[in-house]
C-alpha cells in the first residue's frame, strides 16, 4: 500500500526581494538613486504606470507593498521614505527588477 505524499511547494515569499540597505546587490540602481534620484523615481513610476512625480513617494511604496502583499503599514512606509528616501526608492527599484526576472511583475 502506498501512502499519499504531501509536498510543500516553495512559493515566493511575500516580502521585499532585497533589504533596505542592500546597495551592493545592485550597485547600478544605488548609484542612480544617489546621483539622479528623480530619474530613478521616474523609472519606478513608469514601471508601475504612474505619474513620474510620484516615484519616491509614500503612496508609491504603499501601492507596491499592497499589490505584492508585502507586510508593513503606511506608517512604516512614511518613516522609511522620510528617514531613508534614497534607500527606499532603490529598494523599490531592485524589487521591481527582481520580480521582472522571476516573471511576477
N, C-alpha and C positions, 0 to 999 in steps of 0.2 A: 504494500500500500504506500503510495506516495502522498506525502502531506503537501498541501498548497504552501508555497513560499511567499512571504511578504517582503517586498523590497522597497526601500525608500529612495525615490528619485531625488537627485540633488538639484533643487531649483535654485535659481539665482537669489541671493539674499536681498531682502528689502531694506537695503541700506545704501549709503554712499559707496561708490566703487573705489574711491580713494579718500584718505583722511584730509582734514582741513589744511594741514601743514605738509602734505606730501608733494612739495615742489619738485623734488628730484625725480619723481615718477614721470614727469613730462616737463622738462626744462623749457621747451619752446613756449608752452602755454604760460608758464610763470614769467618768463621774460616779456612776453607780450602784455601780460597783466601789469607788470611793474612799469614798463616804459610806454605802453599805449593802452591804458585802462579802458578808454572809451571805444577803441577798436575791438577789444576783446568783448566788451559788453554788447556791442553791435553784432558780433558773431554769434554770441549766445542767444540774443533776442531773435536774430534771423533764423537760427536753427529751430526755435520754438514758435516761429510765425507770429512774433510780437513786434511792437514798435521798438525801434533802435534805441530810443532813450530809456527804455526800461531794463536793459541788460543786467545792470548791477543792483537792481532794487530788491527790497524785501519781498515785494509782490512776486517778482520773477522766481526767487528762491522758493517761496511758499508754493507757488503754482507747480513748479517742477517737483518739489518734495511730495506734494499731494498726488500728483499724477503717477508717480512711481511708488507710492505707499512707503516713503522713507519716514521713519519715526522722527518726531520733533514737534515743534509748536511755532506759532507765529512769533512768540516772544523769543524763542531761541534763534529764529531766523533774523529777527530785528537785532539782537545782540551780536550775532555773527557778522552781519553786514556793517553794523555800527563800529565795532571794535577791530574787525579784520576784513574790511571790504575787498581788498585785493585778493586775499586768500580765499574768501568766499566765492568770488567770481571765478577764480582759477579752478576751484574745486568743482564748480558747476560745469565749466567747460571740459574738464578732464572726464567728468561723469558722462557728459553727452558723448564725448569721443569713445569712451569705453562701451557705452550702450550701443552706439552705432556699429562698433566692431563685432559685438555679440548679436546684432540684428534685432535688438529690442527697443530701439529708439523710434 
